[in-house]
Amino acid sequence: MSESVAPDRYQPVLTWRLQAARYVTCVAISAFVFLTTWHDRGSAAPVALSVDFVFGLAAYAAVPFRRRWPLSVAVFTTAANAVSSIASGPSSLASVSLATRRVWWQVFLIGVLGIGSSLIFVSSLAVQNSPFWLVVMWNAGVTAAMLGWGMFIGSRRELIFTLHERALKAEQERDLRVDSAKSTERARIAREMHDVLAHRISQVSMFAGALAFRDNLTVREMRDSAAVIQAQANEALADLRSVLGVLRDADGQILDKPQPTIADLEELVESTAKGGLNVAFDNSITDPGDLSQSAGRAIYRIVQEGLTNARKHAPGAKVTVQITGSESYGVDIYVRNKTGFASTPGAPGSGLGLVGMEERAQLAGGRLEHHVQKGEFVLHAWIPWSS
């Protein structure tokens, strides 16, 4: 069951046109009742007319405040209807306005007061044109119809207000989902770009740094280093095109080539070794079986980033990569290298490598930790077999 809305929230703003229409209706009702009962006042007409005008004008003065004090104004104008035919217009407007709020005890109170006031006014007339029971039935019917109309208006206003609020909420939630999707996609693209480019660019930086700092290289050595730089730069450009393809693909998938998995680790280690890094690789998972693609991709990227970090911060150290695991346990990834080596010249760190690895491990349902133990930097990640 939905919560009820406070009446003040769904009441419409009254423009001058709406106000004018309401007051014209009030005047029409007052004129009709006044002219209908004019000839039935008898000898007390002058006094009755004075009282009628005084209370009628007071009712007209009170009715503009019906929204600020709905019950008080409705009670006053309805009570004034007992001695004033002119007050019938403001009384009708105040009663309908109160009924739109749909507070049952207030509607019942005004209904009883309205019937009583009408009967008192009819009883004060010198000439009785209709049987009393017919007058009672007529006043009860008019009062019930008037209050029922007010409750219908209130229900419709609340329904329109609720639908409008739901539409606004749906639009806000849609915008939040779009913003969240954009943020997630930006983070994914940034992570992919960092993972695929940092490895290549670190090799380019290392060989370029060697060319800049060593002045005893032969022409052949310089040519070989330049060839490695060119090859790695070309690989970086190819990887960049692959990653940027996600911006043009309607399905949000990387274009041009499939994502690497655990089966591509041998090629990664060989490429890294050719780049000058001393890597010892031990992979006990010879048959990945039903290892999920997302788990294999996460393992590959973590090892790739671990090698990239080792090349940046410990270029002369031996790096040990060890992968163990089973379908029932999951996969452990260890990347170790000695500390205390100078960083590769000209290879600034982004500070996002470890953050990106932690995000990848968490997205795959695993975890990642790193620490220094006995002079070694140890990177340890655990990835579930099926993530």
ABEGO torsion letter per residue (X at the ends): XBBBBBAAAABBBBBAAAAAAAAAAAAAAAAAAAAAAAAAAEAAAAAAAAAAAAAAAAAAAAAAAAAABAAAAAAAAAAAAAABAAAAAAAAAAAAAAAAAGBAAAAAAAAAAAAAAAAAAAAABABBABBAAAAAAAAAAAAAAAAAAAAAAAAAAAAAAAAAAAAAAAAAAAAAAAAAAAAAAAAAAAAAAAAAAAAAAAAAAAAAAAAAABAABBAAAAAAAAAAAAAAAAAAAAAAAAAAAAAABAAGBBBGBBBBBAAAAAAAAAAAAAAGBBBBBBBABABAEABBAAAAAAAAAAAAAAAAAAAAABAABBBBBBBBEBAAAEBBBBBBBBBGBBBBBGBBBAGAAAAAAAAAAAAAGBBBBBBBBGGBBBBBBBBBABX
